[in-house]
Amino acid sequence: MKGIGMGGMGENEVPPRGEIAQNVVLWALEAGYRLIDTGSLYGNEEDIGIGIIKSGIPRDQIFITTKIQDEDCEGYEQTLKAADSSLSKLQTSYIDLLLLHTPKCGPQKRAECFRALQELVKQGKVKSIGVSNYEVKHLKELIDSNPETIPAVNQIEIHPWNTRNDIVTYCAKHNIVMEAFAPLAKGKRLNDHVIIKIAEKYNKSTAQILIRWCLQNNFIPLPKSVNKEHIIENTKAFDFEIEKEDMITLGTDFD
C-alpha cells in the first residue's frame, strides 16, 4: 500500500495545512496512494478529512493513521478524549491505525495511554494501535507489561544514514511492523554521490532509490511532499529491484 506522510520534515518546516493539505491528499489519492499518515500535533487532521471526502473514494479503501501528541498523553481518560477529537476532525467513524507519538510522557503515563488505545479498539473506534519514536527500552517495557495487544507498528525515522538496527531487530522478533517517516532523509541526502550513482544505474530518481530501499527492507515508507510531480514520482518505486550489492553499498541489507 502506497503511503504519504503529512507531518513536518525538519525543524524549520511545517506540515501542510488548509487548502495545501487538502490538495496533497487529493493528488496522493489520485496517484494511487491509499495510506495517509497524520497526527494531532500537525494541526491538519481536519484538512485531511476534507481532502478524503472531496476525493470521493470510499472510506474503506483508505487507510488513515493519526497520532496522540505528547500533551494528550497525560493518562487514560485524556487519551480517549484525544482520540475522539481526532475522529471528529477527520470526519470518520474509525481510525485504521492510532499511534502514541512519542514515549516522552514517562513509564506510568505510557502504560495508561496504551491501555486507552486498547480500549479504543474494543469500542470499534480504532482498528490497530502502535507507537512512534519508541526505542528498544520503551518497547521492552511495554511488551514486558503483558498488554492484551502488542503494538502493531513502530514508526521511526529510518533511512540508510539512520538504520537503527537495534530497533529493527527487536521489532522483527516481536512481529512489530516498521514504518519509516522521513525515508528521504528529510531531503538532505538526495544529492549524495553514492545515491546518485545508484539512481543512474536503475534510471530512477534518488528519492525512488531511497523508497525502494525501505520496501526491500520490509519497512513501510511514508515520504512527505507538497509537490504534485514528486508525489507522483514517488509511486514509481515498485517496478524495479535494487541488487544485493547496491543494497550493501547503501549501508544495510536486513535480509
Secondary structure as GFF3:
##gff-version 3
##sequence-region A 1 255
A	DSSP	beta_strand	3	5	.	.	.	ID=ss1
A	DSSP	alpha_helix	18	30	.	.	.	ID=ss2
A	DSSP	beta_strand	35	37	.	.	.	ID=ss3
A	DSSP	three_ten_helix	40	42	.	.	.	ID=ss4
A	DSSP	alpha_helix	45	55	.	.	.	ID=ss5
A	DSSP	three_ten_helix	59	61	.	.	.	ID=ss6
A	DSSP	beta_strand	63	68	.	.	.	ID=ss7
A	DSSP	three_ten_helix	70	72	.	.	.	ID=ss8
A	DSSP	alpha_helix	76	90	.	.	.	ID=ss9
A	DSSP	beta_strand	95	100	.	.	.	ID=ss10
A	DSSP	alpha_helix	107	122	.	.	.	ID=ss11
A	DSSP	beta_strand	126	132	.	.	.	ID=ss12
A	DSSP	alpha_helix	136	144	.	.	.	ID=ss13
A	DSSP	beta_strand	153	157	.	.	.	ID=ss14
A	DSSP	alpha_helix	165	173	.	.	.	ID=ss15
A	DSSP	beta_strand	177	181	.	.	.	ID=ss16
A	DSSP	three_ten_helix	185	187	.	.	.	ID=ss17
A	DSSP	alpha_helix	193	202	.	.	.	ID=ss18
A	DSSP	alpha_helix	206	216	.	.	.	ID=ss19
A	DSSP	beta_strand	219	222	.	.	.	ID=ss20
A	DSSP	alpha_helix	228	233	.	.	.	ID=ss21
A	DSSP	alpha_helix	244	249	.	.	.	ID=ss22
###
